[in-house]
Every structure is written in C-alpha cells, then in structure tokens.
Amino acid sequence: MEQKQQRLHSIAQKAAQAPMQVSQALQSFSDVRDIPVSFSAEVDSSRAILLDNQVYQGKPGYAVIVPVRSQEQQFLVNLGWVPAPAQRDQLPDIVMPASVFNMEGVISVPGNNRLISETATQFNTFPLRLQQIDIATLNLQWGTSMPNILVQRIASAPDLTGFTPVWQAVVMPPEKHLGYAIQWFGLALAAVVIFFSVLMRRANNNDNYGSDSRKA
C-alpha cells in the first residue's frame, strides 16, 4: 500500500511537468516511468508487434507496438489496443500510421513477468505476436540498441483511427492493497485461534484419559 501511494505521488509530480522529448527524459531522470513526452517520430511499420492477451471492456485483443525514431533515438511506442479476430489463428488487420506523426504520451517500463512463457521462436516475421515485451531480446534479435522503455500513446496528429489508448499507470488503488492486507491478517488470526483450540482440546482429552487410567 505504501509503495502504491509513493507511486501515485510520483505520478502526480511528473504529470505536472511540461512534456519533453524522450531523449531529454532519458538524460534527466533515473526513473523515467510516468514522464509525459511529446515528439515527432518516424514509424518503422515493417516491424509491428502484437502484444497478446490484452483485454479492454471485456473484449480480448492486442496492443500494437512499433519501433519509432525521434531525434536519432529509437524506441518502442504502444499505439493502442485493437480487437482480436474470432479465430485464434487469425491476426487483426492493421492499418499502420503514416511514416511520420506527432505524438503525446507517457513513458513506461516493460515488466518481466516470470509466470508468462514466451511462445515466439522467430523474431523477424511480422506482425510479431508476443506474450510480453523483452527489449533486451528484441535488441539482440534485431541488432538494435533501444532503451528499456515503452512510450504509451495518449494522443497523436494525425489521429490513429482504430487504435484505442488504454494505458493505466496504476490499476489497483492503495485502498485495495489495505483491504487485502486486512483480509489476510484476519485469515491468519483465525488460523492461529483454530490451531490453539485444537491443541487445548487434545491436551484436555489427554488429561481426561490419564485420570480415567489412574482410576482404573
């Protein structure tokens, strides 16, 4: 809960700043998460990535991620969510943006979830469907040197029809963490009470058995 409160405080502080270039943010901050950015970029639409298992309003889909270049800095941008076709073996039809566009967004850092197993074995067949974004692996496969960031698009010009920005920096509020903590402490207390109740009952049974044996 405290960590989430600190994160929300950091988000509020960074959101109050004027948007900056991505390269400037990388040079100015050790923790670049949640920094608002604004830039003009050239899109490498030939290397589109579809991040799997992205649900929006109860519908399955993909996050469409592409490499872009801005001020000689190459990095990944999440253009937004698109719905998945009815059949798993089909991929969505995507109309990629123009080669150059202006964008406003916020910097995020891809997480490494060890519970997710990557299913991709080839990284040069596009669109590339991935289970999670591992920039170190992409750099190795593509011979690039992209920083470990993922810019989440909020708005752009021209507007990108068909891509829905759905980024949330914080999904679970601090109050829910506190609620879970109270719930687990309650369960732990109940377990301790049951444990000692069982011990006392066994002790009483042993005493009664010993008393009956001596009478006999």
CORBELLIN-V288552 format. One record per helix or strand of 3 or more residues. SS is the DSSP state (H for helix, E for strand). FROM is the first residue (numbers start at 1). TO is the last residue. If there is no record, write none. Layout:
ss=SS from=FROM to=TO
ss=SS from=FROM to=TO
This chain:
ss=H from=2 to=15
ss=H from=22 to=28
ss=E from=36 to=56
ss=E from=59 to=70
ss=E from=73 to=83
ss=E from=100 to=108
ss=E from=128 to=130
ss=H from=135 to=142
ss=E from=150 to=157
ss=H from=174 to=215
